[in-house]
């Protein structure tokens, strides 16, 4: 499935505690899943513990760079594809996506993300098809997206150290669950 081109929306990453994971799996239906995401996103405890990372729309080019240049959930190779849209779909719809990466897979993603270097990342970013991406890549925006990639990489490393799952959530621009 390919993400709708209605606007990428702002994305958030979450390091899930064991209790968070239990609560997420107990969520019954799309609205309950989104309520869990929203509650966790604004939680002072999660924010203070640095278990939430707001990535804005940087997730879009990062997924494209790590996969085949598209926003397909099935694009790319394991484990790179699990950095953003690969992984277990907790909700999949026109309004929002919630994707979970299991703790055993988080460690593989973390190791894989360590391989990526700035030069290679920027080169892949600059090679994105402007028609598919929706804008022309520039070195300035590439540097900004590289900075966010490094924060996402740190989040995966921290989650791996804690043997925790990672959740990625994004709400489409102009939609509500």
C-alpha positions in Angstrom: 0.0 0.0 0.0 1.2 3.5 -0.8 0.6 6.5 1.5 -2.1 8.8 0.0 -0.7 11.9 -1.7 -3.1 14.1 0.3 -0.1 15.5 2.3 2.4 13.7 4.3 1.5 15.1 7.7 3.6 15.4 10.8 5.1 12.1 12.1 6.0 11.0 15.6 8.2 8.2 16.9 7.6 6.6 20.3 9.7 4.2 22.4 7.1 1.9 23.9 7.4 0.7 27.4 6.0 -2.7 28.2 2.9 -1.1 29.7 2.6 1.1 26.6 2.7 -1.9 24.3 0.0 -3.7 26.4 -2.2 -0.6 26.3 -1.8 -0.3 22.5 -2.6 -4.0 21.9 -5.7 -3.6 24.1 -6.9 -0.6 22.0 -10.1 -1.7 20.3 -10.6 0.0 16.9 -9.1 2.9 15.0 -10.3 5.6 17.3 -8.8 3.9 20.4 -5.5 3.4 18.6 -5.4 7.1 17.7 -6.4 8.1 21.2 -3.4 6.0 22.5 -1.1 7.8 20.1 -2.3 11.3 21.1 -2.2 10.5 24.8 1.3 9.2 24.5 2.5 12.1 22.3 1.5 14.7 24.8 2.4 12.7 27.9 4.8 14.7 30.2 6.3 11.4 31.5 7.1 10.3 27.9 8.4 13.7 26.9 10.6 14.0 30.0 12.0 10.5 29.5 12.7 11.3 25.8 10.4 8.5 24.6 8.7 10.7 22.0 10.4 12.3 18.9 8.5 14.7 16.7 9.9 14.4 13.2 7.6 16.7 11.3 7.4 15.7 7.6 11.1 14.5 7.5 9.8 10.9 7.8 8.6 11.1 4.1 12.0 11.6 2.5 13.7 9.4 5.0 11.5 6.5 4.1 12.1 7.2 0.4 15.9 7.3 0.9 16.0 4.1 2.8 13.7 2.2 0.4 12.9 2.6 -3.3 12.0 6.3 -3.5 8.3 5.7 -2.9 6.0 5.8 0.1 5.0 2.2 -0.2 4.8 0.2 3.0 6.2 -2.8 1.1 9.2 -0.9 -0.4 12.8 -1.6 0.3 14.7 -4.3 2.0 14.7 -5.5 5.6 15.7 -4.0 8.0 16.0 -0.5 6.4 12.3 -0.6 5.4 11.3 -0.8 9.1 12.7 2.6 10.0 9.5 4.3 9.0 6.6 2.5 7.2 7.6 -1.1 7.3 6.6 -3.1 10.4 3.3 -4.2 11.9 0.4 -2.0 10.8 -1.6 -1.2 13.9 -3.8 1.1 11.8 -3.8 1.6 8.0 -6.2 4.1 6.4 -6.6 7.3 4.6 -6.6 9.3 7.8 -3.6 8.0 9.7 -1.0 5.3 9.9 0.4 3.6 13.1 3.2 1.2 12.6 5.0 -0.8 15.3 8.5 -2.3 15.1 9.0 -5.2 17.5 11.9 -5.1 20.0 13.8 -7.9 18.3 13.5 -6.0 15.0 14.4 -2.6 16.6 17.9 -3.9 17.3 18.4 -4.9 13.7 17.1 -1.5 12.4 19.3 0.3 14.9 22.4 -1.6 13.6 21.4 -1.0 10.0 20.9 2.8 10.5 24.4 3.0 11.9 25.8 2.1 8.5 24.3 5.2 6.7 26.8 8.0 6.3 26.0 11.7 5.6 27.4 11.7 2.0 25.4 8.6 1.0 22.3 9.9 2.6 22.5 13.4 0.9 23.3 11.7 -2.4 20.2 9.5 -2.2 18.1 12.5 -1.1 19.3 14.6 -4.0 18.4 11.7 -6.4 14.7 11.6 -5.3 12.3 12.1 -8.1 10.8 15.6 -7.6 7.5 14.5 -9.2 7.1 11.6 -6.8 8.5 13.4 -3.8 6.5 16.5 -4.5 9.4 19.0 -4.3 12.9 19.5 -5.6 15.5 18.2 -3.2 18.1 20.8 -2.1 21.3 20.4 -0.2 19.9 22.7 2.5 16.8 20.6 3.0 19.0 17.4 2.8 21.1 18.6 5.6 18.0 19.3 7.8 16.6 15.9 7.0 20.0 14.3 7.8 19.9 15.9 11.2 16.4 14.4 11.8 17.6 11.0 10.6 20.4 11.1 13.2 17.8 11.8 15.9 15.7 8.9 14.7 18.8 6.7 14.6 19.5 7.6 18.3 15.9 6.8 19.2 16.2 3.3 17.7 19.5 2.8 19.5 18.0 3.8 22.8 15.0 1.5 22.2 17.3 -1.3 21.3 19.3 -0.8 24.5 16.0 -1.0 26.5 14.7 -4.0 24.4 11.7 -1.8 23.6 9.4 -1.6 20.6 9.2 1.6 18.5 6.0 3.1 17.2 5.7 5.4 14.3 2.5 7.4 13.7 1.5 10.0 11.2 -1.8 11.7 10.6 -2.6 12.9 7.0 -2.7 16.6 6.5 -6.3 17.8 6.5 -7.8 14.6 7.9 -9.0 13.5 11.3 -9.6 9.9 12.5 
